[in-house]
Amino acid sequence: MNFLTRYILKQILIATVFVAIILCFAIWLTQSLRLVDLIINRGLPLSMFIYMALLLLPRFLTIVLPIAVFCATLFTYNRLTTDSEIVVMRSAGISQLTIARPGLFAGALAACVMAFINLYLLPVSYREFKELQFAIRNDYSSILLQEGVFNSLGEGITVFIRERAADGELRGILVHDSRDSRAGQVTMMAERGAIVQSEEGPRVILISGNRQQVDRAKGEMSLLYFDRYVVEIGNSQESNDIRYRDPRERFLPTLLFPGNSEDERRNRDELIAEGHNRLTTILLPITYSAIGITMLLIMPFSRRGQTSTILIAIALVTAIAIGQLSLNNLAVRFAAAIPGMYLVTIVPLLLSLYLMSGQSRRRFIPASLPTQ
């Protein structure tokens, strides 16, 4: 790698990291607001919130990284053009492809990062996020039961607790059970208790309390004092082993070649479309960077600025992004749209390389200086 390549590549990589951080932080901030409810209303520790938010970063990077490379490449080559550095390089006999090499190399590096994210990091992190989210939603004892709040634990059962001790013990418990319409509504109060998990599902264990039930037919209330009483909440949980995994949780082989389970047969087209989407988006960074470089190198230089050229490059990249997203959504219903996902990504790249190579065959000959 010569000095010129290192000089341009360094500027592109620094700009790419800066733009990626800004964009990723903006997207992460808006999306992670959905998790704030877990802290405010469900008592989730701040450390758990940060961990779950970090698990979403690979998903955001797949969106941000191609755009960051494009913006960094466009900015760097535009600055080199306005500072007349590109003119100096051409005057020295450097070809277009040689000038474009650092930007293409930066796009290739970003494509390698995208491959690592799409093929490994995204399914691993998103699977961990979904399993953690599932566990939090079903962990009644540590998350869902809030102090001083009437907590609904499913249809027909409500639990109120005065306070929760550090060891998980619940104090000042009230349980209202209206699931059995024939038996009538039942209210139980206890000094203390706990929620435990069993094979049949979560249970509320009450210690030192009473059970009140009204017989509406007779208009009588029965009162039962107990030292220990168990309330079955019901099997409101599903096993993690049988939970259907979202396409983003799956690795590439299981996407391209789904299994024979009922859920996978029903969502077969969606899984296959997601697999091909991961493969095609790997190439987006180098495609975007090639378009930006090509537009700035082949378009005539104007001392008034390159605004029109930059806008054309942005419009082309936007059209590719919209086309790729539209074809991905279409591929979920029609498998014939899958080849279009590859064409809309690869054809602009090949066309950009062809235009740059065509320009490279035109040798730039500087004008001769007048003789004295």
N, C-alpha and C positions, 0 to 999 in steps of 0.2 A: 504494500500500500504506500503510494508516494505521498509527498508532502501536501500536494493539492487536494488529494482525496481526503486525507486526514483533516485538513483545514476546514473543508466544507462539511464533512461528516460530523465533526465535533459540534459545529453550530447547529446542525439539524437535530442531533440527538439531545442537546441541551434544550432546544426549543420544544422538542417532542415531549420530554419529561415534564417541562413546565406546563404546557397546554394540557397534557393528560392529567396532571394533578388538579388543575383548576376545573376542568370539565368533570372529572371523576368526583371531586368534592361536591360540586354543585348537584350532580345527579344523586350522589349518596345522601346528601343532606335532605333532599326532597323525599326520597324513597324511605329513608330511615325514620321519618316522622311517624310512619305507621307503627313503628315499634315503641314510640313514646307511651302509648296506651298501656304497654306492659309494665312500665315503670310507675306511671301515675295511678292507674286503676287496679293493677294486679300485684304490685309490690315486687317487681323484678329488680334484682340488684343492678347497679349501674355497670358493673363489670360484665354481667351477662348481656346487657344491652349493647355494649361496645363489641363484645365478641360476636354477637349475632349480626351486627351491622358490618363488621369486617368480613363475615362470611358472604356478604352480598357483593363485595368488591370485584371478584372475578367476573361476575355477570355484567357489571357496569363497564369493566375494562374491555370486554368484547365489543361494546358499542363505542367507547371513547377512543381506543387505541388507533383504529384506522383514521378517524377524524383528526386526531392529534398529529399523526405522521403527515397527513395531507396539509394541515395548517402550517406545521413547522417547515415542510419542504417548500411550500408556496412562499412563506415569509422569507426564508433564507435565500432562495434563488431570485426573488424580487429585489431583495436588498443588494445582492451581487450585481444585478442588472442595473439598478439605479445608481450604484457607486461605480459603474463602468468596469467592474472587475471581469465580467463576462466578456466584454469587448477586448480587454487585455489578453485574456486566455485565448480568444479566437485569433487575435493578432499574432500570438506566439505559435499558431498552428495546431492548437489543441482541438480535437474533434468534439462534436456534440455529445457522442456517447461517453467520451472521457469526462466531459463536464458533468454529464448526467449521472455518472457512476456513483458518486457519494449518496445522492438521493435515492437511487435504486437500491443501493446497499442498505440504507436506513430502512427502506420499505421491506427488504428481505429480512432484516433483523426483527422488525416488528411482526412480520408474518411468522417467524419462528416462535416468538412469544405468544402470538395468537394460537398457534398449533398446540403449544403446551397448555394454554388456558382451556381451549375448546376440547382437547382430547383427554385431559386429566384433571386440571385444577377446578374447572367449572362443575363437572359432575360430583367431584369429591366435596367441594365446599357447599354446593346447593343441597346435596343429600344431607350433609350434617345440619344445615340450616333447617330443612324441613323436618328432620327427626327431632331436633331440639324444639322447634315450634310445636310439633305434635305432642311432645312430652310435657311442655309447659301448659298447653291447653288441657291436658288430662291429669296433671298433677294437682289434685284438689287440696292436698294438705299444705303444700308450700306456696302455691301461687293463687289459686282461684278463691280460696277463703280469705276474705279481708275482714279486719276488725271493724265492728260497728256498722256493718253493711249486711243487708239481706241478700245472701248469695244464692242464686238459682243453680242447682246441680242437676239440671235436666228437667223434663216436663213433670210438673206436679210435686216437686220437692224443693223446699227452701230452707237454708240454714243461716242462722245468725250467731255470731260469736262476739263476746265482749272483748276478749284479748287472746293473743296467742303467745305462748312462752317460747323461749329460745330453743328448747328441746323439742318443739313441735306440739306440745300439749295445748289443748284448747280449753278455755275457761269461760263460764257463763254461756252455755250453749242452748239455743232454741232451734228445734227442728219441726217444720210444718210439712206434713205428708198428706197430699190430696190425690194420690194416684189411684186409689181404689174408690170409685164413686159409690159403689154399693155399701161398703163398710163405713163410709163417711170420712170426714177429715180428722186427722190425728195430729195433736200437738204434743211434743215432748220437750221437756226442759231438764237440764242437768248442770251440776256444778262444774264438771270438767269432763274431758273426753279426748278423742283423737280420731283421725281418719286413717284407715289402713287399707292396703291393697290385698285382695285375695284372688283366687282363681276365678271366682264368680264376678269379680269386679270390686269397686271400692265400697267400704263399709264405714258407717259412723258408729263408734263405740262410745256409749254414754255411761258415765259413772255418777251415782248418787243423784237421782232425779225422779221425775214423775212423768206418766203418760196420760194424756187427757183425750177422750174420744166422746163425741156427741152422737147419740142415736136419734136421728131426726124423726124417725117413725114414732118412737115412744116419747121423744122430748126429754130424754134422760142423758146425763153425762156420767161416764165411768172414769174413775181416777185410780191409777195404779202407781204405787211407789216402788222403785227398784234401786238395787245397788249397782246393777250392771245390765245394760240393754244394748242390743245391736240392731242397727237400721241398715237394711240393704239398699244401697243407692241404685244398684243394677249395673249390668255390664254395658256401661256407656262408652267404654273404650274399645278400640280395635287393636289388634296385635300389630306391632311394627312389622312383623314378618309378612303379614298379608296386606299391608297398606300398599295401595297402588302407587307406584313411583312415577312422578312427573317426568316428562321427557328430558328436562334439564338435569335430572338426577342420574341419568343413565349414561354409560360409556358408549362409545361409537359402535362396537360390535352388536350390542343389544338394541341399538337404534336401527341399524341397517338390516338386522336379521332378528326381528321380534320373536318371542316365544309363542306358545300355543294356548296360553291361558285366555280366559274369556275377555278380560280387560285388554290384553295385548292384541287379540284379534279385532276387537271393536275399535281400537285406536291405532291399528297397524299403519294406516296412511300418515297419521300425524307423527308417529315415531320415525318412519322412514324419511319424511320431509325434514324433521329436525336433524337427522344424521347428515343428510346432504347439505343442509344449511350450515352446519358446523364446518364441513369441508370447504364450501365455497367462501365463507367469510374469512378463512385463513388467508386467502389471496387478496382480500380487500386492501390491506395496507400498501402492498406493492403496486396494486392497480391505481389507487388514489394518488400515490406519490408520482407514478409515471405520468399520469394525466397532468398534474400540476407542473412538472418539469417540462413536458412537451409543449404545453401552451406558452410558457415563458421563453422557451428557447427557439421555437419555430415562428412565433408571431413577431412582426416587425417592431423594433424598439421605437418608443415615443418618449420625447423629453418631457411631455406633459404628464407622464405617469403610465402605469400599466393597469389602471383600474378596470378598463373594459376587458382586458385579457384575464385578469383575476376573476372577474364576475362570470366570464364564460367557463373558466375552470370549475368554479363553485357550482355553476348550473349543471355541468356535465356530471360531477360527482354526486350532486343531489339526485339527478335523474337515475344514476346507477343504483344509489341507495334505495330510492323508491321502487325501482324495477326489481331489485333483489328481494325487498320485503314483500312486494306484491306477489311475486312468483312463489315465494316461500308460503304465503298464505293460500295461494291457489293450489300449490302442490299437496296441501292437506286433503283437498277434495279430488284433485285430478293429478295422477302420477305423471301424465304427459308434460306437466309444467317443470318437472325436475331438470331436464336438459337445459331449459331456459335459464335456470339459476346459475349454471356453469357458463353459459354463453354471455350473459350480461356481466359476468365478472372477468372472464378470460379475454373476450374479444376486444374490449377497450385497452387492455394491457398490451396485447399483440399489436394493435393498431398504433398505440403510442410508441412502442419500440420501433415499428416500421417507419414512422414519420421521423423519429430521431436518427435512425440509421440512414435514411434518405438525405437528411440534412448533413450528416457527417460526410457523405460522399462529395459534398460541395466544399471544396477547399476555400477557406477564407484567405484572400490575397490582399494584404494591406496596400493602400495607395502609395505610390512612390513619391518620395519627397523631391521637390524641385531642386535642381542643381544650381549652385551659385555661379 
